[in-house]
């Protein structure tokens, strides 16, 4: 049974029970209240007639003959009144309704009687049992009222059925769309998106599905791209190694130191690529070994600055360091985090022209530590900066190798920074250099 059918039946079943209960209770209450109204009207009219009789006759003598219409015939021809009257002391003064003059009435019956008043004074209490005092007009009115209640119940059920169908289709529509998109994804068509039609739980489910679908499609594309990139990166050094080795073996190239040095450099490049891939795979699996300890970030950055200063000076690039004016302590693995800064500074060194400048800074921002590496190179467009930490990503679409690097350094830096509970990103504009920012949690006592 489909969800739409189940929802319609659920709405209809709830409506049947609720409408039935309301209709029955309304009918019972209406009948009871109508009977009470008729009895009260009967007592009120009878009490007024009795009060008028008492006022005109100064007593109750002969009252049973005057009010014969309120009696009923019997085989003996006598008339028995369907009411009785008690005086203010609770003694029957007008016989009727199986009561004789002089009989006492109970306290409960006296309290429930209807008072008979003459000129504001109570002269007695009317005792009338509840009975059916309906006239044909009253019965017709009650019949029509019950008919309207039944009609309202049926109309309510029909309206509930219509609204149930409408609401069930509206509720199940996004689920049907999700099911259809899921089947397409199961057939291999990733990247399916469904419209978000509400902000409730189903809307949140649709948003989560869209995000999951987009992430799966992106992951598949990245995996395909990464496979192609790895093949490309491996093919280039292997081709150079094999070409020079075959050239020396065939005598085309002389076994000189220069030729063997080319083979060694390409083998070293290949080894570095394999090591980078292993580091990334360990980071993805959460198996990259780290040993955290409290580290003074200013001192740590000062050591990195001193380590790279000579290399930057050789290329005539200024390397400046501006520490924060306060002590900044973070829980870091010094060796792994040095790997992050090495990759970021290597990237800055390759893309900063001679005579340029690279600035290292540390600062406290909203009780978090922020490290910055800013170069004065050409920079990249903002849309390119968002992808610099993707694996094998190069702004140079021709994938020229003159600048060196495997395209994995910044991706490794991102993985290590995230293992430290931080985040890393780049800000840049074409012609205005590139700034890499690292945000880390501050360690407090």
N, C-alpha and C positions, 0 to 999 in steps of 0.2 A: 504494500500500500504506500502510495506516494505521501510525501510530507504535506503537500497541499490538502489532500483528502483527509489526512489525520487532523490537521488544524481546523478544517471546516467541521468535521464531526465533533471535535472538542468544543468549538464555539457553540455549535448547535446543541450539544448535550448540556452544556452549562446553561444555555438559554432556556432549554425545555424545563430543567429542574427549577431554575430561579423563577421563571415566569409562572410555572405551575404552582409553586409555593405561594407566590405573590397573589395569583388569581384566587386560589382556594382561601387564603387568609382574608383577602379583601372581601370575597363573597360572604364568608362566615361573619366577619365583622360588620359588613353592611346590613346583613339580615338581623343580626343581634341589635345593632344600634337603631335600626328602623323599628323593630318591635318595641324597644325601649321608648322610642319617640312616640309611638302610637299609644302605649300604655300611659305615658306621662300626659299626653293630650287627653286621653279618656278620663284619667283621674282629675285633671284640672277642670274639665268641663263639668264632670259629675259633682266636684267639690263646690263649684260656683252655683250649680242648680240647688244643691242641698243648703248652701248658705242662704240663698234667696228664699227657699221654702221656710227655713227656720226663722228668718227675719219677718216674713209675712205672717207666719202662724205662731210665732213666739214659742215654738217647741217642736217635738218630733211626732206628735200625734197624727196618724193617718198618712205618714210618709210612704208606707209600703204601697198604698193605693195610687199615690201621685207618681211614684217612680216604678210603676208596673213594667214599663218598657225595659228596665234593666233586670227583669226577672226572666225565668224560663218556666214553661208549663210542665206539669207532672201529671201522672195518671189520676191523682186525687183532685185535680183542678185547682190546686193551690199554686200560688206563685211564690217562688223563693228568690229573694233578691241576690244578685251576684256580688253584693258588697255588704259591709256592716259598718256601723259607726260606733266608736267608743268615745266616752266623755274624756275630759282632761285628767281623770283619775284612772283611766284604763279599764272602765267598766262598759260593757256593751249596752248601748241605749237604743240602737236600731238593729233589730235582728236581721240576719241574712247570712248567706254563704256558710250554712251549717252552724251559725252562732245564735244563741238565745239571749234575750234581754236579761241583763244582770250577770252574764258570764264575764269573768275577767279575761283579758288578753295578755299574752306574754310581753315581757319588756322589749324583746327584739322586734316583735310584730308591731308594738305600739310605736317604737322608734322609727320603723320603716314606713309607717302610715303617712297619708297625705293630710296636712292640717286644713280644717274648715274654719274660715275666719269671717266674722261679721263685724263690720266697722272697726277692724284692726285687732279685735279680740278673738282668740282661738276658742271655739265652742265645742270642738270635737276633733276626732281624727278619723279619716276615711280609711278603711281597711279593704283593699281590693287585691285579689290575687292576680298574678301575671297571666294573661290569657290573650288569645288571638282576637284582636279587635279590628282586623282589617276590613276595609270596605272594598268593593270591586275596583275602585280607582286606586286604592293603596296597593292591592295585589298586582294590578297592571304596572304601576310605577316600579315595584320591586322586580317584576319580571323583566322590564326593560333595562333596569339597572344591571341585573345579572347578565342580560344579553350584551350590554356594552362592555362589561368586564370580560366576557368570553371573546368578544370581537377584538378587544384590546390585546388580549393574550395571544390570539392567532396573528394579529398584525405585528406584535412584538417578535414572535417567532420568525415570521417571514423577513422582517427587517434584520433580525439577528443572523438569519441564513445569508442574506445578501451581504451584510457587512462582514460576516465570517469568510465568505468566498473572496471578497475584495481584500480584506486584511491578510488572509492566508496567502493569496497570490503575491501581495506586496512583500510579505515576510519571506516567502520561499524564493522569490525572484533572485535576490543576490546569491542565495545558496545554489540555485540552479546554474547561475553564471560561474560561481566558483567551481562547481562540479564539472562543467563543460571545459573550463580553463585547465583544471587538473588533468582531465583526460587527454587534452592536447599536449600538456607537459609530459604525461606518461608516454606519449607517442614520440617524444623527442623534440617537440616544438617549444623550446624554452623561451622565457621572456614574455609570457602571457600576462596581460594586465586586465583587471576587472574594474568597472566603475564603482566608486565609493558613494553610495546613495544616502548614507546616514552617519551619525556620530555615535551610535550606540555600539553594543558588543559586536553586532554583525558588521558594522562599518569598520571597527577596529580589526576584525578578522580579515576584511577585504584589504585594508592597508597593509597588514602583516603579510598577506599572500602576495600582494604586489611587490613588496620589498624583498620577500624571499625569492620570488620569480626573477626579479631584476638581479639579485645577488647571484643566483644560480647561473643566469645567462652570462653575467660578467665573469664569474669564476670559470665557466667553460671557455669563454673567449680568451681569458688570461692563460688558461692551461694550454690552449692551442697555440697562443702566441708565444708562451714560454717554451713550449716544445720546439717551435720553429727557431726561436732565439738561441736556445741551447745548441741546436744542430748547427746554426750559423756560427756561433762562437767557437764550437769545437772544430768545425771544418776548417776555419782559417789557419789556426796554428798547426793543425795536423797536415794541411796541404803544404805549408811551408816546410815543416819538418821532413815530410816524405819527399818533397821536391828536391830539397838540398841533399838529403841522404841518397836518393837515386842519382842525382847529378854527380856526387862524389864517387858513388859506386860505379857508374858508367864511364867515369873519366871526363865527363863534360865540365865538372867543376873540380878545381884543385882542392885537395884536403888541407886547406889553409886554416889558420887560426880564426880568420874572419868568418869563414863559412861555418865552422863548428860553433862559433859564438852565436850566429843566427839561430842555429838549431837549438842551442842551450836556452837562448832567450825565449824562443817560442815554446819550448818544453816547460820553462818556468811560468810563462803566461798560462799555459794549459793547466799546470798544477794549481796556480792561484785560482783559476776559474773553478776547478773541481773542489778546492777547499771552500770557496765562497758558497757553492751550491750545497755542500755538506752543512755549512753553518746555517744556511737558510732552512734546510730540511729539519735540522735539530730544533731550530727556533719554532718552526711550524708545529712540530710534534711536542713542544714543551719540554724537550730533553736537553736543551742547551744549559750546560753547567754554569752556575753563577754563585758567587760567594759575597753576599752583601755585608757591608760594614759602614759605620759612620765616616763620612768623608767631608773635609773642609773644601767646599767647592772653589773658593777663591785660590787656595793653595794648589788644588788640583789643576785648575786652569792656568795658573802661573807656571807649573811644571810643563804643561803641554806647550805653552807659549815659548818657553826656553828650549824645548826639544825641537820645535819647528823653526826657530828664529834663524838659524844658520842656513837652512835650506831655502827659506824665503829670501834671505839676503843674497844668496848666490844667483837667484833669478831677478834680483833688483826689485823685489816687491816688499813694501813695508808691512810688518806684522805688529799691530798694536794690541795692547791688552788694558782694559779698563775694569778693574774689579769693583764689586759693590762695596759701599761704605760700611756695611754690617757683616757680621760673621754669618755665612750661609752653610748649613750642614745638611747633607742628604744621605740617604741609605743607598749606597752604590756598590757595584763590583768594579773596582778601579781598572782592572785589566779590560773588562768588557766595555766599560764606558770610554776608555782610551781608544778602543777600536772605533767607537762612534765618531769621536772627534777626529781621528785619523782619516776616516772616510770623508767627513765633511770638509776638512782642511785640504785633503788631496784634491777634492773637486774644486775648491776655491783656487788652489795653486794652478790647476790646469787651465782655468778660465779667466784668470786675472792677467792682463797684459803687463809687460815690463814697465816699471815705473808706477804701477798701481799700488793699491793699499787694501789690506784685509784687517778688519777690526774684530777683536774678541771682547765681549762684555758679559758681565754677570750683574743681575739685579734682582730685587725682591718685588714681585707683583702679586698683590692680593694674597699675601702669605704663602706664595709659591715661588720657587726658584726658576728664573728664566735666563737661559744662556743664548747668546746671539753670535753668529759668525756672518759678517757682512763683507762682501768683496766689491771691488769697483770695476768688475768686468762688464761685458755687454748686457748681461741679464737675459731674461726670457720673457715672453708674454705671460700675463697672469694665468691664462688657461693652461699654459704649459707647466707653470710652477706647481700646479696641483697634481701633476703626474710624475714629478721628478723622483718620487720614492717608489714608483712601480718598478717591478723587476725588468731588467734589460731595456728600460726606457731611455731613449736618447732624443734630445731635441733635434739633433742632426739626423734627418730621415734617411740619408744615404748611408748611415752607420759607419762613417769614416773612422778609422782606428788611429789616426795620427795623434789624437789626444790621449790615447791609452785608456785603460779601465775596462772592466767587463760589463758594466751596467748593473752590477749587483751591490755596489758599495753603499749607496743611499738606502736601498731596500734592507740591507743588513742593519744599517744604523736605525731604521725605523723599528725593526723587530726588537732590537736590544733596548731601545728607549721605552717601548711599550712594556717590555718585561720589567722595567724599573717603575712602572706605574705612571709614566709620563707620556707626552706626545711631541711629535716633531712635525714641522711644516715649513714651507718656503714662501717668501714674499718677494716679488720681483716685477719690474717693468722693463721693457726693452730699452737698452741704453742707460739704465740706472743701476746696474749691478744686481746681485742676488743676495738675499738675507735669509739664512737658515735659523729658525728659532726652535729651542728645546725647552719644554716646560716640565718641571719635576716637582714632586711633593717635597716640602721642607720638613726636615726631621727636627722635632722639638723634644724637650725633656719630658 
